[in-house]
């Protein structure tokens, strides 16, 4: 499958200048990449489609705010990521899934231990520098390939691996310090 490319700098500059045809071409040219980002980041296909549409609307409305034409991919990735996170948080807030009758309810002790463990890991990840946190989440939590993470973040594969190693080491050290 051929990798789709982002629209060129001239088209982006014209869109930033307010040319309506260029904006339309930019949105349609960005659509495949935005959809790919959304499918890889969102929990469900429906959320991915909604997040992609929302990101394209934001692109249409706010293209003038983009500072550098070469930053379009990273800007759109951040918009899609934020939209997927927003949708995931909303699902967690709204989740009211009743337990199945044949599944025993976890004990209060198990629930507390699980939330403490999750909280400890979340705190360790949250304490990472932003670049390390992004790499760790994309690679280890979302399961993206090393190459995909490196490409999405604009890093070489070696730089991504180094950043991932530092992040994993920092999380391990933080978890050891709490036990």
Buried (B, 14 or more C-beta within 10 A) or exposed (E): EEEEEBBEEEBBEBBBEEBEEBBEBBBEBBBBBBBBBBBBBBEEEEBBBBBBBBBBEBBBEEBEEBEEBEEBBEBBBBBBBBBBEEBBEEEEEEEEEEEEEEEEEEEEEEEEEEEEEEEBBEEBBEEBEEBBBBBBBBBBEBEBEBEBBBBBBEBEEEBBBBBBEBBBEBBEEBBEEEE
